[in-house]
Amino acid sequence: MDKLKSMEVFVFVVESGSFRQAANHFDISATMAGKHIQYLESSLETRILNRTTRKHSLTESGQIYYQECKRIIEDISLAENKIQQLENTPIGTIKINTPITIGCELLAPIIANFLQKYPLLDVEMILDNSLVDPFQSDADIFLRIGELNDSNLIARKVGDYKMRFCASPSYLSKYGEPNNLESLKDHSCLGFVYNQGQMQSLKLNSDAFNKRNARLTSNNGHALKIVAVHGAGIVLQPTILVDKEIEKGTLVEVLTEFVPEPKPIHLLLRNRILSIKNRTFMDYVVKKLQKELQDNS
């Protein structure tokens, strides 16, 4: 076996707490992930992980070996980065984790242009509305909406996430236009729900969009927009998702005085020191995102 690969698998298992996650990350079976650990233990002639059916923990030797493996992997990454800097040619794969709507509506077109400009760079973009812990993920860069709670992360603000209430002309013609948030209870509302079942945090003085009262809930804003265009109710969705429909007239904006306060959008990093590939991506994407979000103001 490739000892370096086994070390990488070992470090990922320790940090993620899961053989299954390690297997998915390295595109191998969970059995093969276990064999990598067994290979290291055989080479070292000592146990480095105490394994049970439910969890595992590092042995004393394993703790020392984990720290050294992590240092070796970081040193190799640093060496590769120095070579890239010497050649001034960013090479490799950038892994980014982003909410679905921003990833589809804003980031995907930017990445398309980025890939054409930098042919030696690849991008792995994970679209996910779940709250992913950056310190338990292998992504390099994270895009997040809302106020930040973790002061250990490095953040660069790229703009604001603005919302709009809207409904189709046919719906408004049939049911009338709401005058205030209280009047939403007399309408069919379409609510957004996260993958974990948590409702969108809107800070509204209305519960019209929650699971109990909404006619439809979904974890996909694009689906809610389509349902609204077809006349089934009122949505509260980001400007970047509904602005084209409003311009075309297939959706009509309502309750303009009652939209929630915009939320900040940040690109997040775990470390201040970036590889040349990640710095190249960050510099490119931040500039493009700021322009796109400003144009959508």
Disulfide bonds with the S-S distance in Angstrom:
none
